[in-house]
Amino acid sequence: MSDPSCYRLAPGVQIVRREQSVLLVATGASASVRVSPGAMVLLPLLSAGCSVTDLERMLQSRHPHAPGISVKLQGFLEPLLRVGLLTIGEAEAGTRRRGAGWPLLRADPAAHWLAQRLLRVPPFLCWGALLTLVLLAFAGVAQLALARHLLHAPAMVAHFNLAGALAFALLVVPVHEAGHALACRMAGAPVGSAGIVLHGYLVPGPYVETSQAYLVSGRWARFWIPAAGPLVNLLGAGGAAWIALLAGASHPDVAAAAIYTVMLCLMWVVFDTNPLGPTDGSHMLEALLDDELARRNALGLRGMRAPERRAALLYRGAAFLHVVCSSALMYVWLG
């Protein structure tokens, strides 16, 4: 029978060093825990496997006059166990999963193949093409808005368009996930499986596993991995807007479906960049702040060290700005 007091880092757990902090990250899940400077001395012991007594002795030798070492040690170990970063004896603790999902295929070969070819293109051409597409997308949506063709919420409910909804679900959403995979591969991190996931254990949708993104050291490279999704939605809105404009009165059914797709794409851009939940928006902010735990610290109430506090304050400011802007858009849309 294994010793229940023997603690060991779970298989696949990586120690990730950032400018301001050190994280323990599970490679196969979204779990991550910040390691305090005082607890960093325990990592070699936990990598090899040791008892609670050994951990306490290590801390006692480093801090002979510190009170409550046992309590503080338990406070460090319990979160690691809860999210599956530690095992007790030979049994592995459970890890958090992204809802109930079914992997269907390996996304890495296709993402790697496409990324290799895009990386051969001169960067100024890639950025120039992307900027051109973004400007065209804004121009198309702006023309629809000026022509008063964008739908308000009551009109979207009263005049549900199946073709527009299917275009969004079957074209835009899969390309959204493919954008994450391509950005991850272009940043140098491998991509996992692709398949179907139940969001909230209820709504089905495609997914691509990019949990290895933490291996990317540059914050801007990490930023583009989550940002690729909302960018695809924006470009999808622009493409559908131009289809609606070109179809015009001569093809009203096509124009109506395209306008419905535009609205769904724009709605998803707003919702997916919301930093209050674990969305692409929160991952984008955390990448820019170089702090994978910025959202948890910003929305929590516990005390923080100076580097954590600065990132949390910046996160709160960005979240407040997003709430104000999205609330204004929602007010107009509901009207």
N, C-alpha and C positions, 0 to 999 in steps of 0.2 A: 504494500500500500504506500502510495507516495506521501511525502511529508507535506501537509496542507499549508505549512508556514514557509515553504520555499517559493520565492517569487522570482520570475524570469520574464524578460521582455518577450512578447509574443513573436512568433515567426513573421518575418517581413516588416517589422517595425524599424523605421529609420530615424536617425538623429539628424535633424535639419538645423543648420546654423544660419541665422539671419544677422543683420547688422546689430539689432537691438535685443535679440532673444535667441533661445534655443527651443526647438519643438521636438516632441516625439510624434511621429506620423505613421499611421497604419497604411501600408501600400495598397491593400485591397479594399479599403473602406474610407469613409470621409472623416474618421476620428483623428483628432489632433489635440495635444495638451501641451501648454507651455511649461517649461522646466525653469524653476527659479534658480538664481545663482547658487544658493545654499544647497539645493538638491542635485546639482550637476555632478557632485562627487560620488553620488550613488549610482550613476549610470554604468560605470564599468562593472560594479557588483551585480546590478540587475541584468546586464548582458550575459554574464557567466552563470547567474542563478545563485541566490543566497537566501538565508533566513531573515526574518524580521529582527532577530537578535543581532545578526551581523550588521544589518543596516543601522540599528540603534547604536552599536559600538562605534561605527564609522562616524556618525554624527556627534557622538559624545566626545570622541577624540579630537574632532575639529572644533567643537563648541562646548568645552567642558562646563561652562557656567550658564548655558542656555536653559531656560525652564521649559517644561512640557515637550520634550523631544518626542516622546511616544505619540502624543496627540498630534503633533505636527507631521510626524511620519505617516500616521494613518490618513491624515488629510491629504497627503501627497499620493499615497498608494490607491486610495479608494476611487478617485476619478479615473486612474489608469485602468483599474479593473473593470469599472463600469462601462467604458467604451472599448474594451477588448485589447488594450495595449500591453497588458500583463497577463501571464498565466500563473496559476497556483499549482505547484507540483507539475504533473504532466498534462493536466486538463487545461484546455484553452478556454479563455473567457469569450463570451459572445461578442461579436462586433456589430456595429450599426450598419444597416443596409439601406439602400436608396429605394424604399418601398418594396413591393413584391414584383420582381422582374424575371424575365425569361431571356437569357442570352441566345441569340440566333446565329451569329457569325462573328469571326474575328475581323475587327475594323482596321487593325494596324497595317496589314499589307497594302490595302488600297490607299490609306492615308499616307503611308510612307512613300509609295510610288508617285502620288500626285505632288507631295511636298518636295521630293527630290527634283522634280521637273520645274516647279515654280521657283525653287531656290537657284536654278540656273539662269533665270531671267534677271536682268539688271534691276536692282532695287528701285531705281527712279522710275522705271517703266511700270513696275507693280504698284507703287504708291500713286503714280500718275493715273493709272487705270482705275484704281480704287476711288481716288478723289473724284474722277470724272463720273463714275457710277453713282456716288453719293450725291453729287450736285444734280445729276439728272433725276435721281429719286426725289430730292427735295423740290425740284422744278415741277415734276409731274404731280406730286401731291398738292403743291401750292396752286397749280392751275385748277385742279378739281375743287379745292377749297374756295377759290375765287369765283368759280362757276356755281358754287353752292350745291355741288353734287355729293359731298361727304354726308354720310348718314348720321343722324342723331340716334341715341339709344332707343327711343320709342319706335322709330322707323325700322331699326334693325330687328326688333322683336316682332313688329307687325308684318314686316315683309321679309321673312327669313328666306335666304337664297341658298338652296342646297348645293348648287354648282359652285358658288363662291366659298362655302364652308368646306366642301371637299377639296377644292384647289388649295386652300390653306392647310388642311389636315394632311393631304397626301403629297403635296409638293413643298410648301414652305417649311413645315415642321421638320420633315426628314433632312432637308438641306440645312436647316438651323443646327441640327445635331452634327451633320457632316462638317459644318463650319468649325465647330468646336474641335472635332477630331483633326482636321487639317491644320488648324492653328497650333494645336498641341504638338503635332508631328514636326511642323516647321520650326517650333521652338526647341526641338530636340528631345522631347519626352515621348515614350511609347504610348500607344493607345490600346485600351483593353477591348472588351467585347462590345458588340452592338446588338440591340434587341428591343423588346417591348417591356415597358415598366408601367405599373399602376400608380399614378400620382395620387397620394392620399389613399392608396389601396382601393381606388374607385375608378378614376379616369385613365384609360389606356393611352399610351403615347410612346414614340421611339426614344431610345437613349443611346448614348455612346459613352463608354467609361473612360474618363480622363483623370483618374485619381493619381496618376504619376506626375501631374503638372507641378507638384511641389519640388520636383527634381530640378526645375528650371530656376537658375539663380537670378537672372535679370528680372526686375519687377515689371518692366514694360513688356517683356516677352510673356510673362505670366498674365499680365493684364489682357493681352489680346486673345488668350484662350477663352475666357468667359465672354469677352466683348464680341467675339465672332458671331455668337448667336443673335443678339439684338441687331448687329449690323446686317445679318442675313434678312431679318424681319424688315428692316428699313428698306433694303434693296428690293425685297419682295413687294413691299407697298409701292415703291416707285415703279417697278415693272408692271404691276397690275394697274397703276394709275395711267400709265401711257397706253396700255391696252384699252382701257375705258375711253380715253380721249380719242384714240384712233378709230375705235368701233363707232363711237358717237351715236347719232340717231339711226344710222343705217343698220346697225346690229344691236338693238336695245337689250336683247337677252345677254349677249356677251358683255356689254357695258355694265349691266346690272350685276352680273356675277363678279366682274373685275372690281367694281366699286365695293362690293361686300368683302372681297378678299383684302382690299386696301384697308378697310376699317378693322378687320381682324388682325392684320399685321401691325397696324398702329397701336391697337389695344395691347397686343402682346409686347411691343417695345416698352410701353409704359409699365405694365405689370412685371415684366422680367427684369427691368432695371431698378425695381423697388428694393432698396437696401435693408428694409426692415426684416426680411426673411432670408433663408438660404437660397438666394437667387443668383443669376448671373451678375446682377448689379452689386450684390454684397461681395461676390468674389472679385469683381473688378476693383472695388474700393480697397479690399484687403490686399490685393496685389500692389496697388499704387502706394499704400501705406507700409508695404513690406511686413505685414502682420496678419497671419491667417486667423488670429483670434480677435481681430479688431471689432467685429460685429458683436461677439459675445461680451466683450468688455464694455463696449459702448452702450449696449442695451441692458447690461447688468447693473447691480447696485454695489458690488464689492469694491473695496479699496484697491488702488492700483499704484504701481511704481511710476516714476516720471515718464519714461519712454512709452509705457502702455497708456498713461493718461493723455498724452499728447495725441496719440493715434486715435484714442476713443473720442476725444473732443472733435478732431477733424472729421471722424466718421459721423458723429452726431450732427455736425453742421451740414455735411453733404446729405444726410438722410432728411434733415429738416427742409433743405432746399428742394429735394425731390418731392416730399409730401406737399409742399406749398404749390409747386408747379403742376403736379399731377392732380391736386384738388381743383385748381383753376381749370385745367383741361376737362376734368370730370364734370364740373359745373356747366361748362359750355356744352359738353356732349349730351348731358342729360336734358338740357334745355331744348 
